[in-house]
Amino acid sequence: MEETGPSLSWLLQDAARQLRAALGLENPEARLEARLLAGLALGQGSAWLIAHEREPVSPQASAGFAALLGRRLAGEPIAYLRGEKEFFGRSFVVNRAVLVPRPETELLVETALATLPAGQVARVLDLGTGSGAIAVTLALECPEWEVYATDLSPTALEVAQHNARRLGADRVRFAHGAWWKAVEDVKFFDMVLSNPPYVAEGDPHLGALAFEPSGALVAPDEGRADLASIIRGAPLRLANGGWLWLEHGCGQGAWCRQELLAAGLGNVQTKLDYAGLERVSGGQKVSK
Ligand SMILES: C[S@@+](CC[C@H](N)C(=O)[O-])C[C@H]1O[C@@H](n2cnc3c(N)ncnc32)[C@H](O)[C@@H]1O
């Protein structure tokens, strides 16, 4: 006798129920995630899932679906299960070596694009590139820019280099090392961007971020240590008129502005995200 399992529709409903209970998702989001996981497990798109909802799922496919669902119920981000995340309209490969690029970081990219006139030749640096989301996006949006990208994590750099190759940003130059040290041999930058670790040790939000590398998230000194290293090194590495832009926590704007001013940068300012929160601060090296 042929072995049959529960229908796809039953599996989807049951998965959505578990996702609501375990992760506190609203019903539409839970249903969407259940479909996404089923699509991944069965290797099929949403049209196929709709067309085959009433059919039984083989025990082997059910087991694959259950395994993915188990990982999601444990809190693993969907992006790691899919192995990709969309950023600024492009799909970036991600794994547990890199932070999942966030929509908030698109503000840093928008700020960079608005800072230097389109078509201008410029040397631009992304410090702590992770998946390469910022550097690769800027290299593709502004092909005339000479883009550098660094990271302390060699495995993150591998992911970033892979993304640069597959998205056609072959000219991004990657360097391994701690903040400014990684680019010691490069003279001056017209713009430097960074989304460094800025979460304080022991922050209660870290529980929900347990699957992402802590070296990408957490910084000593109430989350300020890496921001401070980057700001304090900037005046020596920016070209005259060059800009530094940093993503930071929504409660770190005032402190960042103070540090940027203390480092001697001018035109110090903060950009708000779509929720009206202070997210990106920067300043310019102005001649005295
Ligand atoms: C918040 S993640 C940002 C990743 C990516 N730029 C993004 O926005 O999605 C911070 C990155 O900084 C890197 N990092 C941490 N400490 C560093 C250091 N001392 N020097 C260079 N990179 C560092 C981490 O490995 C991580 O990839």
The ligand as a Gaussian input file, in Angstrom:
#p B3LYP/6-31G(d) Opt

LIG

0 1
 C       26.321000      45.444000      12.570000
 S       27.332000      44.417000      11.533000
 C       27.097000      45.275000       9.988000
 C       27.199000      44.407000       8.786000
 C       26.793000      45.102000       7.480000
 N       27.622000      46.270000       7.240000
 C       25.329000      45.502000       7.529000
 O       25.059000      46.692000       7.697000
 O       24.470000      44.623000       7.380000
 C       28.946000      44.925000      12.058000
 C       30.103000      44.281000      11.280000
 O       31.317000      44.807000      11.825000
 C       32.259000      43.761000      11.927000
 N       33.223000      44.113000      12.989000
 C       33.089000      43.963000      14.330000
 N       34.179000      44.424000      14.976000
 C       35.023000      44.884000      14.012000
 C       36.308000      45.495000      14.046000
 N       36.957000      45.716000      15.198000
 N       36.885000      45.844000      12.872000
 C       36.237000      45.619000      11.693000
 N       35.009000      45.052000      11.602000
 C       34.415000      44.680000      12.749000
 C       31.440000      42.527000      12.236000
 O       32.147000      41.341000      11.915000
 C       30.189000      42.788000      11.391000
 O       30.318000      42.196000      10.121000

